[in-house]
Protein backbone atom coordinates (compact mmCIF):
# COMPACT_ATOMS: atom_id res chain seq x y z
CA UNK A 1 0.00 0.00 0.00
CA UNK A 2 1.52 3.33 -1.11
CA UNK A 3 1.03 6.44 1.00
CA UNK A 4 0.11 8.52 -2.07
CA UNK A 5 -1.28 6.22 -4.78
CA UNK A 6 -2.82 3.58 -2.53
CA UNK A 7 -3.16 0.20 -4.27
CA UNK A 8 -3.04 1.50 -7.85
CA UNK A 9 0.32 -0.24 -8.50
CA UNK A 10 1.64 -3.53 -7.16
CA UNK A 11 5.32 -2.61 -7.56
CA UNK A 12 7.33 0.60 -7.18
CA UNK A 13 10.91 1.36 -8.24
CA UNK A 14 13.47 1.90 -5.51
CA UNK A 15 15.66 4.99 -5.61
CA UNK A 16 18.61 3.14 -7.12
CA UNK A 17 16.52 2.06 -10.10
CA UNK A 18 14.66 5.33 -10.58
CA UNK A 19 17.59 7.74 -10.14
CA UNK A 20 19.23 7.33 -13.56
CA UNK A 21 15.93 7.08 -15.41
CA UNK A 22 14.59 10.28 -13.86
CA UNK A 23 17.80 12.09 -14.79
CA UNK A 24 17.62 10.67 -18.31
CA UNK A 25 13.97 11.68 -18.82
CA UNK A 26 14.87 15.23 -17.78
CA UNK A 27 17.97 15.20 -20.05
CA UNK A 28 20.32 15.80 -17.11
CA UNK A 29 23.90 15.71 -18.40
CA UNK A 30 25.72 15.94 -15.04
CA UNK A 31 23.99 14.38 -12.03
CA UNK A 32 26.00 15.74 -9.09
CA UNK A 33 25.94 13.63 -5.91
CA UNK A 34 27.86 13.41 -2.68
CA UNK A 35 30.42 10.65 -2.13
CA UNK A 36 28.04 8.16 -0.51
CA UNK A 37 26.42 7.67 -3.96
CA UNK A 38 29.67 6.41 -5.56
CA UNK A 39 28.82 2.69 -4.98
CA UNK A 40 25.47 3.25 -6.71
CA UNK A 41 27.00 4.57 -9.95
CA UNK A 42 27.49 1.09 -11.46
CA UNK A 43 23.75 0.32 -11.28
CA UNK A 44 22.95 3.89 -12.47
CA UNK A 45 25.07 3.37 -15.63
CA UNK A 46 23.92 -0.25 -16.20
CA UNK A 47 20.21 0.63 -16.25
CA UNK A 48 20.75 3.53 -18.65
CA UNK A 49 22.79 1.31 -20.96
CA UNK A 50 20.30 -1.60 -20.99
CA UNK A 51 17.28 0.67 -21.44
CA UNK A 52 19.09 2.55 -24.23
CA UNK A 53 17.95 5.95 -22.95
CA UNK A 54 19.60 9.38 -22.78
CA UNK A 55 23.05 8.85 -21.19
CA UNK A 56 23.04 10.96 -18.03
CA UNK A 57 26.27 10.71 -16.03
CA UNK A 58 26.65 10.66 -12.26
CA UNK A 59 29.55 12.56 -10.67
CA UNK A 60 30.43 12.53 -6.97
CA UNK A 61 31.98 15.21 -4.79
CA UNK A 62 32.64 15.66 -1.09
CA UNK A 63 29.98 17.25 1.09
CA UNK A 64 31.01 20.73 2.24
CA UNK A 65 30.68 20.70 6.01
CA UNK A 66 30.94 23.95 7.96
CA UNK A 67 32.27 24.48 11.46
CA UNK A 68 29.85 25.31 14.29
CA UNK A 69 26.84 23.79 12.53
CA UNK A 70 25.48 20.48 11.20
CA UNK A 71 24.56 19.59 7.62
CA UNK A 72 22.49 16.50 8.36
CA UNK A 73 18.91 17.11 7.20
CA UNK A 74 17.72 14.70 9.86
CA UNK A 75 19.35 16.74 12.63
CA UNK A 76 18.28 20.05 11.15
CA UNK A 77 14.70 18.76 10.94
CA UNK A 78 14.87 17.92 14.64
CA UNK A 79 15.93 21.47 15.45
CA UNK A 80 13.00 22.83 13.45
CA UNK A 81 10.37 20.39 14.75
CA UNK A 82 11.47 20.73 18.37
CA UNK A 83 11.52 24.56 18.15
CA UNK A 84 15.21 25.02 18.85
CA UNK A 85 15.13 27.35 15.82
CA UNK A 86 12.31 29.35 14.28
CA UNK A 87 12.18 27.42 10.99
CA UNK A 88 14.27 26.44 7.99
CA UNK A 89 14.99 30.12 7.33
CA UNK A 90 16.08 30.87 10.90
CA UNK A 91 19.26 32.97 10.35
CA UNK A 92 21.31 30.49 12.40
CA UNK A 93 20.57 27.60 10.02
CA UNK A 94 23.00 26.53 7.23
CA UNK A 95 20.34 26.85 4.52
CA UNK A 96 20.17 29.24 1.56
CA UNK A 97 16.87 30.67 2.82
CA UNK A 98 18.48 31.30 6.23
CA UNK A 99 21.47 33.01 4.65
CA UNK A 100 19.15 35.20 2.58
CA UNK A 101 17.20 36.18 5.69
CA UNK A 102 20.41 36.89 7.59
CA UNK A 103 21.48 39.31 4.87
CA UNK A 104 24.20 37.32 3.11
CA UNK A 105 24.52 38.73 -0.44
CA UNK A 106 24.39 36.07 -3.19
CA UNK A 107 27.71 37.39 -4.55
CA UNK A 108 29.37 36.69 -1.19
CA UNK A 109 28.13 33.08 -1.19
CA UNK A 110 29.40 32.62 -4.76
CA UNK A 111 32.80 34.01 -3.75
CA UNK A 112 32.91 31.61 -0.81
CA UNK A 113 32.13 28.66 -3.09
CA UNK A 114 34.87 29.76 -5.51
CA UNK A 115 37.41 29.92 -2.71
CA UNK A 116 36.72 26.49 -1.23
CA UNK A 117 36.43 24.78 -4.63
CA UNK A 118 35.22 21.22 -5.29
CA UNK A 119 36.93 18.20 -3.79
CA UNK A 120 36.55 14.43 -3.50
CA UNK A 121 38.05 14.48 0.00
CA UNK A 122 35.74 14.93 2.98
CA UNK A 123 36.67 18.01 4.98
CA UNK A 124 35.23 20.74 7.16
CA UNK A 125 35.40 24.40 6.13
CA UNK A 126 35.89 27.13 8.70
CA UNK A 127 32.70 29.22 8.82
CA UNK A 128 34.85 32.31 9.42
CA UNK A 129 35.82 32.15 5.73
CA UNK A 130 32.15 32.47 4.77
CA UNK A 131 31.78 35.34 7.24
CA UNK A 132 34.86 37.02 5.75
CA UNK A 133 33.41 36.83 2.23
CA UNK A 134 30.14 38.29 3.51
CA UNK A 135 31.89 41.20 5.27
CA UNK A 136 34.01 41.93 2.18
CA UNK A 137 30.90 42.27 0.02
CA UNK A 138 28.80 44.14 2.59
CA UNK A 139 31.60 46.65 3.12
CA UNK A 140 31.20 47.68 -0.52
CA UNK A 141 27.41 47.91 -0.70
CA UNK A 142 26.10 48.68 2.80
CA UNK A 143 24.77 52.09 3.74
CA UNK A 144 26.41 53.39 6.93
CA UNK A 145 23.87 54.38 9.58
CA UNK A 146 23.89 55.09 13.30
CA UNK A 147 22.34 52.88 15.96
CA UNK A 148 22.80 52.60 19.72
CA UNK A 149 22.23 49.15 21.23
CA UNK A 150 23.16 49.88 24.87
CA UNK A 151 22.33 53.55 25.43
CA UNK A 152 23.45 56.10 27.95
CA UNK A 153 22.16 59.68 27.76
CA UNK A 154 24.42 62.66 27.10
CA UNK A 155 23.16 66.19 27.85
CA UNK A 156 25.07 69.05 26.21
CA UNK A 157 24.66 71.69 28.88
CA UNK A 158 25.77 74.61 26.67
CA UNK A 159 23.69 73.64 23.61
CA UNK A 160 20.46 75.69 23.25
CA UNK A 161 17.37 73.93 24.59
CA UNK A 162 14.77 73.11 21.94
CA UNK A 163 17.21 73.62 19.07
CA UNK A 164 17.67 71.04 16.32
CA UNK A 165 20.48 71.18 13.80
CA UNK A 166 20.79 69.09 10.64
CA UNK A 167 24.28 67.69 10.06
CA UNK A 168 25.54 66.03 6.88
CA UNK A 169 27.18 62.61 6.87
CA UNK A 170 28.27 60.18 4.13
CA UNK A 171 26.22 57.11 3.18
CA UNK A 172 29.15 54.88 2.23
CA UNK A 173 32.80 56.03 2.10
CA UNK A 174 33.57 52.98 -0.10
CA UNK A 175 31.16 54.21 -2.78
CA UNK A 176 31.65 57.83 -3.92
CA UNK A 177 28.31 57.70 -5.76
CA UNK A 178 26.29 56.82 -2.65
CA UNK A 179 25.83 60.47 -1.66
CA UNK A 180 25.19 62.03 1.75
CA UNK A 181 22.25 62.35 4.11
CA UNK A 182 21.28 64.62 7.00
CA UNK A 183 21.07 63.69 10.67
CA UNK A 184 19.26 65.69 13.36
CA UNK A 185 21.43 66.91 16.25
CA UNK A 186 20.07 68.25 19.54
CA UNK A 187 20.89 68.96 23.19
CA UNK A 188 20.18 65.41 24.35
CA UNK A 189 21.94 62.46 22.73
CA UNK A 190 22.28 58.70 23.05
CA UNK A 191 25.75 57.13 22.95
CA UNK A 192 26.87 53.54 23.56
CA UNK A 193 27.44 52.76 27.22
CA UNK A 194 30.70 51.08 26.25
CA UNK A 195 32.00 54.38 24.85
CA UNK A 196 32.27 55.84 28.37
CA UNK A 197 34.37 54.75 31.33
CA UNK A 198 34.39 56.52 34.67
CA UNK A 199 37.82 55.14 35.60
CA UNK A 200 39.46 54.36 32.26
CA UNK A 201 42.72 52.46 31.78
CA UNK A 202 45.58 54.26 30.05
CA UNK A 203 44.74 53.18 26.53
CA UNK A 204 41.03 53.97 26.68
CA UNK A 205 40.59 56.94 24.31
CA UNK A 206 36.83 57.34 24.23
CA UNK A 207 34.77 59.48 26.59
CA UNK A 208 35.72 59.75 30.28
CA UNK A 209 35.42 62.42 33.01
CA UNK A 210 37.31 65.47 31.77
CA UNK A 211 38.09 63.70 28.50
CA UNK A 212 37.34 64.65 24.90
CA UNK A 213 35.70 62.67 22.10
CA UNK A 214 34.46 63.59 18.65
CA UNK A 215 30.88 62.80 17.75
CA UNK A 216 30.82 61.32 14.24
CA UNK A 217 30.01 64.05 11.64
CA UNK A 218 29.21 66.47 14.48
CA UNK A 219 31.17 68.20 17.26
CA UNK A 220 33.83 67.52 19.87
CA UNK A 221 32.46 67.13 23.38
CA UNK A 222 33.97 66.99 26.87
CA UNK A 223 32.48 65.10 29.80
CA UNK A 224 32.04 67.37 32.84
CA UNK A 225 29.74 65.44 35.18
CA UNK A 226 28.52 61.89 35.75
CA UNK A 227 24.97 61.42 37.07
CA UNK A 228 24.07 58.18 38.90
CA UNK A 229 20.85 56.72 40.27
CA UNK A 230 20.31 55.46 43.83
CA UNK A 231 21.83 52.10 42.90
CA UNK A 232 25.06 53.77 41.79
CA UNK A 233 24.43 53.12 38.10
CA UNK A 234 25.41 55.78 35.58
CA UNK A 235 22.27 57.19 33.95
CA UNK A 236 23.45 60.44 32.38
CA UNK A 237 26.57 62.31 31.30
CA UNK A 238 26.62 66.09 31.33
CA UNK A 239 28.98 67.42 28.72
CA UNK A 240 30.15 70.58 26.99
CA UNK A 241 30.20 70.84 23.22
CA UNK A 242 32.61 73.06 21.29
CA UNK A 243 30.71 75.07 18.63
CA UNK A 244 33.88 75.73 16.61
CA UNK A 245 34.67 71.98 16.28
CA UNK A 246 32.01 71.08 13.71
CA UNK A 247 33.14 68.28 11.37
CA UNK A 248 34.52 69.69 8.14
CA UNK A 249 34.77 73.19 9.65
CA UNK A 250 36.85 72.54 12.78
CA UNK A 251 38.87 75.54 13.98
CA UNK A 252 38.98 74.56 17.66
CA UNK A 253 42.51 73.18 17.65
CA UNK A 254 41.34 70.31 19.88
CA UNK A 255 42.66 66.82 19.11
CA UNK A 256 40.49 64.05 20.58
CA UNK A 257 41.83 60.54 20.00
CA UNK A 258 38.49 58.84 19.39
CA UNK A 259 35.33 59.28 17.32
CA UNK A 260 32.08 57.80 18.62
CA UNK A 261 28.59 57.46 17.15
CA UNK A 262 25.46 59.02 18.61
CA UNK A 263 21.75 59.69 18.10
CA UNK A 264 19.52 62.63 18.91
CA UNK A 265 17.18 61.52 21.73
CA UNK A 266 14.01 63.27 20.49
CA UNK A 267 14.50 61.99 16.93
CA UNK A 268 15.73 58.42 17.47
CA UNK A 269 13.32 55.56 16.74
CA UNK A 270 13.06 52.41 18.84
CA UNK A 271 13.52 48.98 17.30
CA UNK A 272 14.06 45.35 18.17
CA UNK A 273 17.52 44.21 17.11
CA UNK A 274 18.42 40.51 16.89
CA UNK A 275 22.07 39.57 17.35
CA UNK A 276 22.86 36.13 15.89
CA UNK A 277 25.90 34.03 16.75
CA UNK A 278 27.00 30.53 15.80
CA UNK A 279 24.42 27.80 16.33
CA UNK A 280 26.75 25.41 18.20
CA UNK A 281 29.36 25.92 20.90
CA UNK A 282 31.83 23.39 19.44
CA UNK A 283 33.65 23.52 16.12
CA UNK A 284 32.58 20.08 14.86
CA UNK A 285 29.31 18.92 16.51
CA UNK A 286 29.25 15.75 14.39
CA UNK A 287 32.55 14.57 15.88
CA UNK A 288 31.34 14.97 19.47
CA UNK A 289 30.03 11.95 21.36
CA UNK A 290 27.37 13.96 23.20
CA UNK A 291 23.83 14.47 21.93
CA UNK A 292 24.16 17.23 19.35
CA UNK A 293 21.35 19.23 20.98
CA UNK A 294 23.43 19.50 24.16
CA UNK A 295 26.04 21.38 22.13
CA UNK A 296 23.73 24.21 21.02
CA UNK A 297 24.93 27.71 21.82
CA UNK A 298 22.49 29.24 24.36
CA UNK A 299 23.58 32.72 23.25
CA UNK A 300 23.12 32.15 19.51
CA UNK A 301 20.28 34.69 19.56
CA UNK A 302 20.21 37.82 21.73
CA UNK A 303 17.33 40.26 21.34
CA UNK A 304 17.86 43.91 22.26
CA UNK A 305 15.71 46.99 22.25
CA UNK A 306 17.78 49.64 20.51
CA UNK A 307 17.64 53.18 19.15
CA UNK A 308 18.09 53.88 15.43
CA UNK A 309 18.48 57.01 13.36
CA UNK A 310 15.18 58.29 11.86
CA UNK A 311 16.16 57.40 8.25
CA UNK A 312 15.56 53.73 9.18
CA UNK A 313 11.86 54.25 9.89
CA UNK A 314 11.01 52.93 6.40
CA UNK A 315 13.27 50.07 5.31
CA UNK A 316 12.79 47.03 3.10
CA UNK A 317 13.99 43.42 3.60
CA UNK A 318 16.94 42.78 1.33
CA UNK A 319 18.60 46.13 2.04
CA UNK A 320 22.01 46.10 3.70
CA UNK A 321 23.15 48.43 6.48
CA UNK A 322 26.25 48.82 8.56
CA UNK A 323 25.51 50.09 12.06
CA UNK A 324 28.64 52.20 12.44
CA UNK A 325 31.20 50.54 14.74
CA UNK A 326 28.75 47.70 15.54
CA UNK A 327 28.27 45.42 12.54
CA UNK A 328 26.08 44.63 9.54
CA UNK A 329 22.30 44.37 9.72
CA UNK A 330 19.32 43.84 7.41
CA UNK A 331 15.58 44.28 7.99
CA UNK A 332 13.92 40.97 8.88
CA UNK A 333 10.96 39.95 6.66
CA UNK A 334 8.81 39.74 9.80
CA UNK A 335 9.54 43.39 10.72
CA UNK A 336 6.58 45.59 11.52
CA UNK A 337 6.53 49.39 10.99
CA UNK A 338 6.86 51.48 14.15
N, C-alpha and C positions, 0 to 999 in steps of 0.2 A: 504494500500500500504506500503510495507516494504522497508526501505532505501537500503537494500542489495539484497533481493531476489525478489523484485517487487511484482507481484500478484501470485506468484507460490503457496502460501498457503493462506487459508482464515482465519486461526486462528494461534496464536502464544502463547506459554506458557509464563506467567509472571515469574519474578524471583522467587517468593515464590514457584511456582510449580516446576520449573526447578532445583532449587538449590540442593535438596536432590537427585534427579535422576542423575544429572551430577556427584555428589560426588560418588554415588553408581556405576555408569558405570565405573568410574576411580578407583574403589576399595579404596576410601579414608576411612580410619578407624576413624580419628579424624579431623573433619571439624572445624577449629578454627575461631571464629568470635568475633567481639567486642560486647559490652553489648546491643547495640540497636537491635541485632538480636534475643535476648532472647524471645520476644513475637512470633517470627516466628517458634520457634522450634517445637511447637505442630503440625503445618501443615507439617513441614519437616518430623517428625516421622510418621505421619498418612499416608502420601503418600507412604513412603517406606514400611510400613506395608501392606497397601491395594494392592500395586503392587507386593508384595512378591519378592523384589529385595535385593541385598546386603545391609546389615544394617549399613550404615554409621551413625555416631553419631555427632551431633553438640555440641560444647562446647563454652561457652562465657567467655571472659576476658575483663578487663578494658583497654581502649586505654591508651597508655603511652604518655602523653603530656610532652613536654619539655618547660622550661622557655625560654623566649626571642625568641620564634618562634611560628609558627602555624602549625598544622597538617592537617588542612582541605585541601583536594585535590582541592576543588573549589577555595579557596583563593590562594593556591600555583600556580594554573593554571593562575589566574589573574596576579600574579607577573611575570610569565614567558611570557604570551601573551602581557602584557603591558610594557615589557622590564625593569622592576625594577631589575631583575636579568638576568644573561646571559644564562639561560637554567635550565633544571632539575638537571644538574650536577654542577651548580654554587656552589662553596664551602660554601656559606652561607645558602644553602638550607638544610632541614632536611631529605634528601634522602640518600640512600646507595651510589648511584653514586656520590653524592656531597661529602660525607665523604671520599670515595675512592680518589677523585680528591684532596681533602684537605690534604690527607696524613694520615688519621686515619687508623692504622693497624687493620686488621680484629680481631686479638686477643684482642685488646683494646675494641672493640665494644662488643665482646663476654663477656669480664670481666664486662663491664658495665651492660649488660643484666643479668648476674648472680647476681650482687649486688642489682639490683632493684627488681628482682623476678617477679612473676606473681600474679596479684590481681584481685578481682572482685569489687574493690572499685575505683571509678574514682579519680585520683590524678594527680598532676603535679610534674615532676622530675626536680630538679635543674640541668641545663646544665653543671654547674661547676663540677658535679660528672663525667659526660662523659669526660670533658676536663682533669680531674685528671687521669682517667684511660688511656687516650691517652698519657699524659705526662709520666706516670709510664712506659708504654711500650716503648715509644720512647727513654727514658733515657737509656734503655738497649741496643737498637739496632742502634741508630743514630750515624753516623760518625760526629765527632766534626771538624768543619771547621771555617775559619775566614771570616767575611764579615763586611763591614762598610757601614751603611745606610745613615749617615749624616756626611760626611767627613770634616776633617780639616787637612791641610798638616803639617807635622813635618819634619824639615830639621836638620839632625845631622851634625853640623858644623865641628866636628873633625873626621868624618868618611870619608875614602878616596873616592874622586869622581870617578865614573865609576866602583867601586868595587861592586861585588855581592857575597854574602855568603849564603850557603845553611845550614839552621838550622833544626834540627830534632824535631818533635813534635808528641804526641800520637794521634791515631785515635779515641779511645774511652777508657777512663780510667775505665769504667764499664766492659769492655771486654778485658781481658789480651791477647786474641788471635787475636785482631784486628790489631796489629802491629803499626808501625810508618810511617810517611811520611816526606818529606823534604819541607821546605818553603824558598823561596828566600828572602833575607834581603839586603837592600841597604841604601844609604844615605838619600833618600827621602821616607817618609812613609805617609800612611793615618791612622788616628785614628778617633774615634767617637768624634764629637763636644761636646757631653755631658760628655766626660771624661776629659775636661779641664774647669777650671773656673779661670777667671782673679782675682776675689775677692771672694775667697771661704769662706764659713762658717766654723766654727771650726771642724765639723765632716766630712768635705769633704777630702778624702784621696787620690783622684786621682791627675792628673797632675795640677799644678798651678805654677805661677812665683816663681822660686827658689826652687820648690818642686821636689820630686823624685817619680818615678813610674817605676815598672817593666813591660817590654814588654813581653807578654806571649811567653815562650820558646826562649827568646832572651836575651836582655840586660836591665840593669837599665839605665834610662835616667833622665836628669834634665833640666827643662825648664829655659832658660836664657833670652829669648827675645820674645816679642809678636809683630807681624807685623799686621797692620790694613790697610784697604783701605781708600779712601777719605770719605766714609760714616761712618767711625768708626767701621766697622765690622772686626772681627778677620779673617784673611785669611791664616796666617802661624805662626807656632811656631818654633823658633830656639832653638835647644837643644844640650846638650852634652851627649854623651854616654860613658859608663865606660867599656873599653875593658876587664877588669878583672872580670866583673859581669855576664858573660855568664851563662845561665841556665844550671845547672848540673855541672858547673865548677867554681862557684862563689867564689872568694877569696877577694872581694872588702871590705867586712865588712859593706857594706851599708845595711840598713834595711827599704826599702820602705814599706808602709802599703797597697799598692794596686797594682794589676796586671791588665793591660788593653790589649785589642787585637789590632791588627795593620795589615797593608798590605804594601807591597813594591809598591810604585807608578808605576815604570816602568813595573812591572809584573802583577799588578792587572787587572782583566777583568771587563768590565762594564756589568750590567744586570738590567733588570726590576724586581723589587721585589714587590709582592702584599701582603699587610697586611690586613687580614680579621678579622673583629670583629663580634659581634652578630647582627643578622639581624634586630631586633627590639629594641627600646629604653626602653620599659616597660617589666616587668617580665612576665605578662600574657596578651598578646594582645587580647585574646578571651574574657576576662572579662572586657575590656574597652569599653565604650559606643561610642567612636569616631570611625570613619572609620579606619579600620586596616592599610590602606596604609598611613595614617597620622602619624602612630606610627613607621614607618621605621626609622632605624638609618642612618642618612646621612653620617656617617663616618664608615659604615660597610666595605667599601673597600677604602684603601689608596694605591696609586701606587707611588713607589719611584724608582729613578734611583740610583743604588748602585754599590759598588765595591766588587768583590769577589776574593778569592785566585785562582791562575791559575789552581789548580786541578779540579775546577768545570767547566772547559771549555767543557768537555764532560760528561754529566750526563744523566740519563735515568729516565723517569717517574716511580714512584713506589719506588725509592730510598729515604731514610730518612736521613736528615742532621740536626744537631744542629748548628746554627750560634752562636758561643760562646758568652755568655752573652746577647744574643738577643732573641732566641727562636728557634722553630723547623720549618723546611721548607722542601718542596719537589718540584722537577721539575714539572711544569704544562705540561699536554699533548700538549698544544698549543705552547710550547716553540720552539724557532727557534735558531739554532746554531749561535754564534757570537753576 
